[in-house]
Amino acid sequence: MAFVSFVGRVLFASVFILSAWQEFNGFGTNGGPAAHLLEPKFHVFSKHVSSQTGFQVPHFEMKHAVAAAISVKAFGSLLFIFGSSVGAYLLLLHQIIITPILYDFYNYDADTKEFNLLFAKFAQNLALFGALLFFIGMKNSIPRRQLKKKSPKSKTT
């Protein structure tokens, strides 16, 4: 059963590893296509947050955000493959930050094609989020193996 669990973790983490690899290969000097895609969506998201909460989101270079996302996905995936809860928490952090920014279906009318496409991608990321929560919950609910203390044998006289 341990081998099947390992293969499942490898297959699950491959989503994040392949994404990180693709972003790494296209990174270049300016952050690549990921930075160009993320920048306008981040500005819309930060304006939305500012208008709703009054909190001003600080400005930073998108290539730094993409580099951080690549690092978190790669490192978190490797830790997750080997069964670490820390890896699952890193991937959760990535999903919490990126999903509402990248898949902003809430900025489109429900009748548009963009809404349907973004909502489907959002739902897929929500499923990944749920699977990570499930892994963390299962990891914490399984008791650690405890060493059995040998009871002293009684002497018969």
Salt bridges, closest charged atoms under 4 A:
GLU23 OE2 - LYS73 NZ 2.95
GLU39 OE2 - HIS43 NE2 3.80
ASP104 OD1 - LYS41 NZ 2.84
